[in-house]
Amino acid sequence: MERQTVHRAIGELETLQSAILRLKVDNFSQRKSKDQFIREHKNLDNLCDKNKYVVHNIKKQKNLTLNIQLRISISNLRVNINVPNRRFLLCRVISRFIKIDALLALVEDPEGNVERLALYNWTKIPEEGQSNTKSIDESFLPIGTLLVIKNISYKFATGNIPIIRSDNPDDVIIVDHNNTLFNDIKWSTSTNEKDIEIKNVDDFRRRGNDYFASNHYISAIDEYTEGIELESRNVTLLSNRAEAYLRLGQFYNALEDAKFALTLDPNNIKAAYRKGKALCGLKYYKEASNTLQILNKRIKGNNTLIKQITEHAEMLFYENKNGKYDYLRIIDEFYERAKVKKDSKGNDVWIYEDGPRLDHADFLNENIKIDLIEGKGRGWIAKCDIPELTLLMVSKPLKLVFSNEAHGTMISDESNDEIPTGAYSCSEELAICIAHKLFAEPHYCREVYQLYTGLNISINEKIEKINKRLVNIVIILHAIKYNSFGLGYEEFNLETELTGAGLWILPSFFNHACIDENVNHFFLGDLMFFRTNRPISKGEELIVNYRDASFSYKERSRYLKAVSIDCQCRMCKLERSESQEIKLRMAKLLTTYNESIEPKLKSRKVYPSLIKQLEDTIAELRNLRKEHPDLGFNTIVLSKTLAHTYRKNGNKEKALSILKETYDLYKAVRPKDIRHIILNIIYLSLELKLVEEAKKWFDILLKNIVEPIMGKLKDDKPEWRKEALLLAEKILPEVAEISNNVRSEQ
């Protein structure tokens, strides 16, 4: 089965293969040794497909005629550089084939160069009752088989893992050993030579340390694991492997190793330190803080690194327990870590290794819970009355992919579905990353499989998959389709535009409304914050906005249908009920404004007749929705233009009146859209020497910018302006200039 995408189809087996390769294969920039290739390939065996298939007929070609001068060596292959059609690869199989998506094996050329080979389109799923099937085992193109492969490509299979790819079985020629064509070619290695087996535990430790020092953590783990298999109670190897797991973000595996090491040696400082880091990564903040505090006291605070991580764990515990965050610090951290540079190929890469992934804690308000919502399934509801601007949740993603980290495609059942925004071009990479994480640490299956997927899978089937820790690509792809969030930082003053997509588990249970949502959400790096925007009553559902009403009904409904949302918000109901006559009239009025009125307003002098035409257009648009005056926000831009025109013509009082009316109409439903209305009100008030009025509106602006992030500002505490001003300046730089202008007029 495949998921259709904007550019191509994302195959479930392709995603699976990519995840497995990333889990078991290190991304080396330099050529690996034959020994390293063989060990990595063996590690794939437990995760390969053991089912039986109809396999393409294998035929040896005795009378083979080729121009030897056209042979290409593996060392001459370059990633993504086309190999001329007339060239061919002569190679020998040096490992057994396994099946994931393609048939994978290792091959070497006569010069002894080794690379992975992927054969596609060699197998078919058998029909019911078909008997000519077999597994891909040692008998399929066994070790030592000589191959000539035409029309090869050399590409990255996933990440930075290169592979030789053949898509047509007819391009693979099995050379008969009696063929004399290649008799003069000398092979630098023998298929009979045996690899030297390392038996010494210390050898494994040294090799693991060498790989670790080169940031090759998968290979380091392999070495430490082989040493542990020889000496299961070796504390050094266990502790070292824990650190390698930490570097890969496999916190559960790291914790298991660190805890076992401490049972063997309770005083081992490195193991205790790594246990504390693993607990932080797993969001066990209290236990992490306690573990590191005990360690810090034991060493009497003499280790700077341990002291710093202890203080950091205490901060995480405080954030998680109290929902209190230093927003100024977090925004500064976000801006700094979001900086990019160009690599040697001209691609945007992070200056900091992990980019804007911020190390702060999750938080969940104890006054909300997930419950069944009639007609919707599960959703968040209030357990009691909750005040306006209360922080409900801060969440870090299970996995997140920024657009500069991958060039993927959108996941969708139908090729014409325009589901999510451009940020969702990362969804293919996100699916691979989540599958990778679940393979590495299967206990996360429970988190993903509890999400809505639109699949006809019973609760018992899900429980079985969770208990058996089965990684199911179909569930992962559907979980992403229905639950992933596209990143948006429009309100922040970033140097570079950032987009991306991620899967946040608890936020996925918020349901949607295009308008009248009672919860706002925003992103800082990979942190997702949720805060009420009005008082909430006990038992009331908590609603967020996935696709707001600034999009047309057609755009919204296409997206909502794709993710199985039947929106019953006021806006959707109104637009469904409006007659075709009203829709056509609104469209005509807006077209007339864009094509006939707005261009003429740019001239130096605007005639009263044109102003009257604009006023009539606004009035008619509002009248078409007179029963729902606050839903006529398609006039916000027009009203702002009208005010600007009056201001240009010298009637600033009229301009100010128009802006204030617009603010009052739409402040509740479009708080972000009216931010520029507030700015213009302040400017006009200053021009009219209405200083107290300007001060009042400047405070309204500060609260409009800051309260959705920091929460309710208390007017009875004079210091609120200072902190709010610092934060507002980081989001909207012109706030500093406005503040100075207001002060200078006093």
Steps between C-alpha positions, in 0.01 A plus 500: 500500500618853428404848614461740208695823520535826316821394327495120513372208705648424838527123519447352844778246439728778381440688825562181694825433316624854557425478874677165537807616309530811717463289811772252411736681262734786589532799268872491424640769276803286424501153340433224754701186545368171372473379859283801592271446201453131585422564866243769416336273244472218752326740737221541244415131506266508801290774343468362147196346331484119542186451292485301178468671162486427132860572403624603155658208315877486540682409181870472441638634175771278354577675172556846640669760281596836647764763442725465805612862454150614596514342846461752783644461848306573819766756589412695184132533590382842619174556682226641276734512199350300213690193385506483116271227368779315322704461822452195721601388848677167550460388860484201728244432773668490844195477728163331497210695352225625730165656411351816644367710214778410257720192510815615677849350503865599499710476187866561426678576176833346387691784668350405836264799531181412690153658481135421565290378210121543479307291247146625437205329328631147556209382715123493477240423766360153415139456411285274714599136449813583299770243575814619319608722788813516711671700766800720433768293671857376448398319180404821320806628313728341761832636619754479219250558218653710224275775364508744213258787560400750233308827534593548863447812705694606808291699744438562866256234617409714800682768691862482387508122443600430137386194310536351152151465358364281219132529408474243221577130561589467132794734558658251742704230327622199696836399359555130450826387662595329174490831317852604399423868437637610836783248537764772477346704782669442835298530817683664788321288763380144525149397595657225710701729724367521853461818697712516811269481799577724795448322830662741744254723690755779517531494121127559469523785751784668310330461163174629647679801647662574164164495326347713777778759467415525128127550581417158351271402784323206332834331432616582853187333641567193284854470640393551861216249451736231372723560799200480738400170339839367610489665843145593596596669828764733360411838653723703270342357185148544640569860599666578167211350307258707710680817388487389135126441536465849651669653196243326278210619718418143606437592862319184601786280382750733668309480828494119494878484454574767760274338761654157444850648526402660833370170637846361432689809619277737705779758529569532128482874434472476121214250518312719752553808286371317192203369693408859590529612137288207383231579758490861376460376143215273606332795680533339842606838632459445874695174498766659278537795734529274805754272331722789395468686831623191684786465254593868529509479880713188483767674296452818711422715196853467367397393150375796291324281244307307765415821684361653178290198408369485858388864483344436161309198631371713789378761249322229297334365814386851596356567153323164491352533848395865495451590134725802552734589214753776442354611166758771437780248538322238290436744212865610506603135498261430211628790291861398559453132426290570188800653323617325185804507277580368153688173469746419221211406268303818567241335725368661818637320807474585868779688671412297809487124448135445598374835375207660689415193706482647848580313820203597715239293679151389413209622713141384538241696694334270754160660431455350153444142385440293188142377473251381240333786311165431337536478124877553509670218686757601759584856595620723784246638747521722807465323837405832663463868415824631349586871479588683179865475383577194714785279381356156426787310345857519377604208284811375325456286190559130470680597182538821303649570157587849377475567128873560460567154645308308234348535158201272526141492384152530640312194615145463375255234383427687178752661272292819472458554874660828596541392856697695728719798432839510333649398832357155442749439224701355789249222567690226319812574704284518813358152431851357463615669822203372701537145364871519585418612855247220549744237374768633734270532801179302443335616824412821309258292287239555770514879455462491121243221481260674739448782247215520252601344166177455304584131467259218571710353781331374815621593847605139557711504182669819614564357846653189343734713286593710804566196721708331230670832422437456130604794283214551255578739214134530396403627846795741506413653162134543594588637843710767328228579247234565762705632792815679387533876539665733251737746664429872479700788644330790318475711817871475582780712357723226358792565267406198287156362419449163670243236415471135590273231637491294816295258704400623846310231689280678757425803279360259240191457721391864462209526259458776241282800423567751221381781726404555866777269622549543874866397506788664316821316419841616385846355444837594646752273331361151548295601806126529449310723748124499559322778689131587544384817324185546707350362824412128474211336682515164672428220252560723196701355213835662427527589131794615287526613142675289235393699192349841579222688327738727309513212251203470265229249579613292202859488627395422856248233408749324271752483782245405767355224282849359444550464876140382570385810688135601472524858625182647650641841591297816437704587193459163329127492575456853366694435181316174438166680543578804286334506162697487180375851426660637819827315437524633145418853614772495768752363252408774249531777760845377610614465138383855425693627801821316402487586131326838481501681833823411681737583208344849462539573872878504453487828309594826675149634504200280565165641384197485731313282251762224537486524879122474478533190281729340757266588786205354311699180433578457870142577598357248251746226604402550864131511411528163327589360842301738716370212712861415583683836509821361654533250213536769238873522551559493126462878545796543739749578224247721320429696820872547562537629142205736550654639817834547325326688219325739738829553679676579171225747413549675836193372686685321781206509741287305253786253443532445875126442534504236222791313659338496845174369352691224321683408820175473699339281234776244464719508814344182637510288185814629324740619776814457286350665193406816691854546639583732210172681558620576854835621367326743266277623780811582706666683209188706431451581869855633517451705182185648655690570826264267689778385732286328763310324224828383347618372841176306547527338158868426549408298810233321292769420241737363765230273637396389150858391431612371838202351686447206261860402583559603862146493633289765673685823578397659829421869471546549875869410468687789333793278405290307248574756226875458525497123449222522240691763306816288492306203367293702252815656351635151426183413310419833335814716476308822419357489853822661628460797264133540590585489871757775453251712302236462770746596775634798306149644467441492877 
